[in-house]
Amino acid sequence: MKAAHTLPPEDVMAYLDGELNGDEARDIQAHLAGCPECQRLSAELREGSMQLREWSVEDVRLTFVAPAPRQNPPRRDWFGLRVWTYLTRRPLIAGAFAVVAVAIVGAITIQPARKSSVVTVASSSAERLGGSLVPRGFALSQQAQQGQQGQNGMDRQSVAEPAQIGPRIVRTARLHIVATDFNAVRPAIDRILQSSAGFVGSITASDRPGATRSIHGDLRIPSGRFDAALAALRGLGRVTEDSQNAEDVTSTVVDLDVRISNARATEKRLSDVLQNRTGRLSDVLEVEREIMRVRTEIEQMESQRKQLDGRIEYATITLEVDEEQRASVNLGPIPIPTRLRQAVADGVESAAMSVLAVTISILRGGPVLLLWLAVLGLPVWWLLRRYAVGESREPRV
Amino acid sequence: MTDDQLIRDVRAGSRQAFEALFERYRGPIWQFFRRRIPEAARAEELAQDTFVALLEGAHRYEARTAFRAYLFGIAYHVLSADRRKAARRRSDPLDFEPASDPRDPDAGLWVRRALAQLDEDDREILMLREYNELSYQEIAALRQLPLNTVRSRLFRARMALKAALVPAEDSVRVKR
């Protein structure tokens, strides 16, 4: 039987390519001397290389009038001077830096205006939200509370001023309800969603044996109908937990818009630079890389913006509805007489269920049993009867 | 003078040193592009770009790798940039279009056809090794691949080439 060949064929190739060191090369050489398989591989590899050489190209016609190479500038110890020298030798990169610098300055200039609009928005939103929330004693979010405090100390003039951008509020609420008529809960939720043009983010209905039924879910309601929907949901039963949160994301939205706008301007300028390029190839590659980076940033920021818009446009209500029975179970330990009564009742119920189960089994299996009795019983009965008749006709000895 | 001595002189501003390097490598660089670019004029332009890039970036050269590998690294990047631009101009991906010798268009015809059948990455590694005589390590650095990957892909390419060459070679020779 032929022994397994353990030498990797790549080693033979590496040996032929002169890629192995002295010891490895000697080992392969020794192996080759006694291994016909590797000798054949070696010949094939050599032949392949020879065949590749048959593809020749025409003679070189390249002529190059070399421009006089620039003298290396003397090295300066000060880093700033070296950077300046680098940028002056690469006008495209310097242009890109200038665009980025303008964008940063622009962003810094816009910052104060954005801050003032945020203050106005926070106070106005708190004014709008506080009226309905504070009297009920529910927790306001930190942002809304700050807005409420700001309203108290702020002059009315600044509140009345129109904001440069409307308030961007992400509203969320959490409701825990114990429902007496649990069967009516789900249809009621559907009606509320339909009337408020909302939708179900996620919902889970639980109906496990031995446990009370419950519904947990996230409902997405248009922000304009948030209060009405919340009030309707409170009517599903007894409210045991009710909290709301209003997160002011105006500054985040403004910040994203400015960054997207600046990035788009940068991308356009870089594209213009690329279109009208007269520089060196390496500079062009540098600008192309920069454009790709800026485009990726724009896509990421636009994605964030869309997500934020979704959260602003649709408020989220986390709803938890439990059946009434759970509340009574949790009232405390059951007294012993009650437990005994329950045990007796359970026993009687179990006996009744047992009789019922047997009856159901008989009813379910009865027709099938009759069928097989008819199919198998009739021939057997006929055979037995014939045997009995035959036996009776034989003369007794 | 060695390549390293010449490039050091180029860094110091020697025009003669650059011309010597150009004379030494203009053939290999021309062939590098000519075997990968079907249009001779475009191949010539890219070869020119390579030497311009060498000249402009001479002050950045560090003798960590052999000058030859450094120069083919520049050529490879110039080629990659050109392919990216070409891909943007065209909607469909570029196929490998091997160049032929206008003096003898049939020269190595089966070799070119066989190479065109190889996987793009494998073909590039094979050509860098066979035609440009770069070491495995230099190819690995150029393609940014692990050394063993280069080795296995090179072997795979050679085996695939062998399989592709046999029937093609027979058919071409029969026609002759």
Interface residues (C-beta under 8 A of the other chain):
Chain A: P9 E10 M13 A14 D17 E19 E44 L45 G48 S49 Q51 L52 E54 W55 S56 V57 E58 V60 R61 L62 F64 A66 P67 A68 P69 R70 Q71 N72 R280 L281 S282 V284 L285
Chain B: V10 R11 A12 G13 S14 R15 F18 E19 F22 R26 G27 I29 W30 Q31 R34 R35 A40 E44 A47 Q48 D49 F51 V52 A53 L55 E56 G57 A58 H59 H77 V78 A81 P98 A99 D101 P102 R103 A107 G108 V111 R112 L115 L126 R129 E130 Y131 S135 Y136 R151 S152 L154 F155 R158 L161 K162 L165 E169
